[in-house]
């Protein structure tokens, strides 16, 4: 790679390694003394002790978003992580909806409600029964297994790399004079 990159610049790279003077964005710790200009840019936003080490961003399984205030009003800080790969929907996530039960408009003629549709006239059942029984399994009931579902958009796995050497901010402005 050429020297047109800025220290701290992140690029996508199709290789399975980091080229010379670049490092994979995999959260690895670097020595502050060996990479002091890069440390001055990102400090310990991504980890490290801030005394002898700092961490590079870890973009494995993540997509980057811009720091600052979004149009929705949420503020994202440098190094903040969020999101999840799987989600279990709960009752609160479901839209308001109805489950309709169909019934006949004639008098009930069944001895037991099991396997039958409810009728709308009284008495619903023509004979007393000794024990209660459940309605048909086709009636309204709870369904589902509560398993999480995949929450990921379609993706292509690729490496993010960060420049360890290159132009500094001052160098750019000095070149433009």
N, C-alpha and C positions, 0 to 999 in steps of 0.2 A: 504494500500500500504506500501511497506517496505521502509527502509531508504537508499536504494541504489541509489536513485535519486539525481541529482545535483540541487541545488537551481537554478531556472530559466529554468529547463528542461521542455520541452513541450511534452506531450503524447496524443494520442487519447484514449478516454475512452467511453465505450458503455453505461454507466449509464446516468441518467438524472440529476445528481448532481455532485458536486466535492467532492471527498473523503477528509478525515481529512488531513490538511496540504497542500492541493492543492486548486487551485481556477480555475473557468472556464475562458477561454480566451475570455471574452466578453467585454473587454474595461473598466472594472470597475476601479475606482480610489482606490488606497491604500495609507495609511499613510507612509511617508518616514521613520519616527522614528520607526515604528513597523516592517518595512521590509527593513532595511537599506542595507543589503548585496544584496538583489534582486535589489534594486534601484541602487546600484553601478554597477550592470551588464547591466541594460537596460536603466538607467537614465530616461529621459522623451521622449524617441523615439516614444512612442505610445500615448503620451498626459500627462496631468497633469500640475500643475504650476511649478514643480521643486523646490518648496520651502517647501511645506508641503505634497504635493501629487504627485503621478505618476500613470500612467495608465498601465494596463496589455494589451497585444496584444488583438485585437478584431478579431477573426477568424470566426465570424459568416458570412456565405455566401462568404467565401474567401478560397483560397488555399494558403499555404505558398510557397514561392520561396526563394532560397538562396540569401543573400545579396552579393554585390560585382559586378564585371564585368562579363558579360555573354560572351559566344562564339561569339555572334553577335556584341559585342562591347558596348552594353547598360550597364550602371552601375545602380544597384539597391541599395538604401541606407536603412539602418535599419529603419523600421517603415513606409517605403513608401508603398502607396496603389495604385492600378490601375485596369484597366479592367472594364467591364460593362456586365450586364446580358442580355441586349437587344441591338440590333444594327439595324439601318435603313440604308440599302444600298443606295448609291447615284450613279449617272451616273459615277463618277470617279472610283467606285469600280468594275464596270462591265468590263469584257474583251472585246477587240475589236472584233466586229462581224458584220455580214451582215443580212439584212432582204431582201429576194428576192421577187420581184413582178412578177407574170407570166402575159404574154400578148399573144394575138393571132397574127399570122403573116398575117392575111387577113385584107382587108380594113374594117374599122368600118362601121357598119350598124345600130347602135343604134341612136335614136334621143337624148337620154340623157345618160350621163355616169353613172347615178345612177344604182347600181346593176349590172354593166357590167364590163368586163375586158378591159384594154386599148389595142388598136390596134397599129400597127407600121407604117401604111401608112397614108398619108395625103390626103384628110381631114379625121380626126378621126371620126367626127360626120356628118351625112348626111343632117342635117337640122339645121338651126339656132334656138336657144332657147332664150326665153325672159329673163330668170333668171338662174343664175348659181346654180348648185346643187352639193352636196357632192358625192364623189365616194362611193362605197360599204363600209360598215363597216368592210368588210373582208380585206380591203387594210391596208397598214402599218399605224399604229397610236400608240399613247401613251397607255400604259396599266399599271395597278397596282394601289395600294392604298397607297403606301408610309408608310405602317405600319411596325413597328420594328419587327424583328424576334428574337426568343430565341437564345442566343449565348452561352448557357451553355453545357458543356460536361455532360454525364451521371454522376449522383452523388448518394451518400448515406450519409444522414445526421448523423453526429456523433459529440460528444463533444470533443473539445481540452481542456486540463487542463494544468496548469503550477504549478510546485513545489514551494511552499512558504518556505519550510524547507528541509533540507537534507545536502548533502555533499557540502563543498565549494571547490573551486579549490585547495587551499592549502592542504586540508584534503586528497585529492586523491594522491598528490605527497608525502605527509608524510606517507601514508599507503604503498607506493611502496618502501620505503627505507629499 
